[in-house]
Each structure stands twice: as C-alpha cells, then as structure tokens.
Amino acid sequence: MAAVGIDVQTSPEARTQRRVTLERRSAAELPYPVFVREYIARNRPVVVENALQACPARQRWTPEYFRERFGGKRIQVSPSEQMTFADFIDAVLASREDAPGPYMYRLFIGPHMPELLPDLEPLNPYAFPRRLASPLMPQRWRRPDGYLKLLIGGIGGRFPFLHYDLENAHATITEIHGDKEFILYPPEDSAFMYPKPGMPNQSTIPDVQRVDPARFPLYERATQYHTVLHPGDMVFVPSRWWHGARALSPSISICQNVLDGSNWGGYVDELCSRSSGLSGPKRQAKRMYLSALGGLLSTLERWPRRSAAGAAGRIARLSPVTCDEAGDSTAWAVANWK
Ligand SMILES: O=C(O)CCC(=O)C(=O)O
C-alpha cells in the first residue's frame, strides 16, 4: 500500500493548511471486493493506478482525435457555452496557466456522444455497481450508460467550483489522457468550505490556489487531500467529499457516479426531500418504492456469481457488478434521457 504523506502548505499570507497526499493503490493488488470493503463501504477516498487498462479510449483519445472525429459537432461545454468541437479543442490546446481556456464538465456521453461508448469497453472494473443502469430503476432515474460524463480541459483549466456530488453519490473519475491535479476535503470540513446559500453542495470559494483569508478565514482549518492523476488512474470520491480538479496538461477524463448499499439511504433521502416538489403521500410512496428497491439491489449484488449464463446471469444483470454483467455498449441504449 502506498504511503500517505502529510505536509503543511504555506500560502503567501504565511498561513498554514494541513495537506495530505491521497493514498494510492495499484489495480494489480486491489481486487474489486477489497476496494468495496476498504473504500466504498468506509467512504474513504483513494487513487487506483491502472484502473483503466485495455479499452480503446486509452490508445485513441487525444485532443486531436476529438478534433478530427467530431470537429464540426456543436457541443455544450458548460451550461452557458456552446461551440464546435474543433473550436473547443483549439481553445484547450491554447490554454495556459495564466490564461486558462474552457473546461468541459457537463457533457453526458450516453445521450450526447453515444458513438464514444464502445471506446470505453471493457469498463473500469471499479466503477460498479451500476445501480443507475439497472433495469429495475424507474425509467425516470435510470441512466442506461451508468451516467458517464466526459471532462476535457487544457493547462490551467479547472472544474468551475469546489463541490460534492448531489444525490449522495460516490464518483469515480478516470484519467484517460494527460495529467490533472485533484483535491478533496472530507465531509466533516464542510463548515470550512463556505457552502452557497440554497446550493449547499457548492463552495463560494472561487479559487483554492488564491484563497482570501479575510473573506474565508475558516478555510485554513480544512484538510486538503491532494493527488495528480495520470492516464489510467482513477480517483474514488466518496459521497459528500468536496472536490475540485485542475488540468496540468491537455486532459481527458470520464466521470461516473456510483450508488450501492453504502450511500443508497442518502440518495433516497435526497430524492424524497421536501424540496422534491412532491406532495406528502407521493413522497412517501416514492420513498417506500426506492427503499425496497435498495434492499433488493443489495441482495442481488451479494448474490453468489456462479455462472454468467441462464437465469443466474439474467439475475446478475439486474444489478451489474462486473464488466461482463454490464454487457456491451449496445445494451446501454438510451431510451428516456432527460
Ligand atoms: O473535473 C473533474 O475531474 C471533476 C469532475 C467532477 O467533480 C464532477 O463531474 O462532478
């Protein structure tokens, strides 16, 4: 197991912050059940080196590949910005530390670029279970591709805000091309992250590299977990862990959310909260359905996997925990995407 280092970061104002080097494990020595037991179940972050090894994306995906294959396609780079892929890639390649270019962070692959899905097979074996893709998920919340997102940015480009993922989800972010700095802060440090009123999963701190201590005096009390992702590395971001990313070179990665028995309760709470806009009885019915579904999916995920064929295989595919059970990307056909 890689050592976890602790150092103290000194900002220009000579304040100090605890900075921990995020633990790293090699995929060769981390079987999936051990990953589940030691990280998912304990809500503990980790980088798994070489999590993504064999899929064509590792060989093919470069900025130039996207420009050549999709140059004329208009894409949503952020909620407010649309451009062609060619223009976007030019801006990514021109991005500099002192003049960062755009960072794509909201492009869902299944509905918007399904032609990329075969490049991602076999899937990252740690991005399981894929409850969101389960045929037992109600159509409205089902994400047949598992909720895969494409993230692209150039030097200095970064995810626009520090945040934790909604719906109590865990996230796996896997680097495919280039290098990216990744930072996390534990849920117990939320009071030091200055959450946005009305959007408590987003921080109001605009840039953690230049935090104004007069405006955000508590920030220095937060512990920052730090790593640099290289091609093939996956960072596991447990539910409610704050996180942010900054490209160190032109960077391409994918993000996939993970739900299982460890975070399902919080997922149900969030979907059935008062702010869901549903009336009391509808909220209650939804909660009962999702709670029962969670119990069933947990049982299915623990079901002994003896054969991928016949009835046993069909049962396993109701809540896939391996690449084989997820099937190939033709099985992730997108029906009712929002
Ligand atoms: O840019 C990144 O790698 C962070 C991705 C992320 O946090 C997200 O998509 O929620």
The ligand as an SDF file (V2000), in Angstrom:
LIG
                    3D

 10  9  0  0  0  0  0  0  0  0999 V2000
  -13.0270   17.7380  -13.4100 O   0  0  0  0  0  0  0  0  0  0  0  0
  -13.0140   16.7980  -12.6580 C   0  0  0  0  0  0  0  0  0  0  0  0
  -12.2540   15.8530  -12.7540 O   0  0  0  0  0  0  0  0  0  0  0  0
  -14.0370   16.7700  -11.5290 C   0  0  0  0  0  0  0  0  0  0  0  0
  -15.2930   16.1480  -12.0010 C   0  0  0  0  0  0  0  0  0  0  0  0
  -16.3900   16.2710  -11.0080 C   0  0  0  0  0  0  0  0  0  0  0  0
  -16.1590   16.5470   -9.8710 O   0  0  0  0  0  0  0  0  0  0  0  0
  -17.7730   16.0660  -11.3940 C   0  0  0  0  0  0  0  0  0  0  0  0
  -18.0280   15.8680  -12.5760 O   0  0  0  0  0  0  0  0  0  0  0  0
  -18.6510   16.1170  -10.5120 O   0  0  0  0  0  0  0  0  0  0  0  0
  1  2  2  0
  2  3  1  0
  2  4  1  0
  4  5  1  0
  5  6  1  0
  6  7  2  0
  6  8  1  0
  8  9  2  0
  8 10  1  0
M  END
$$$$
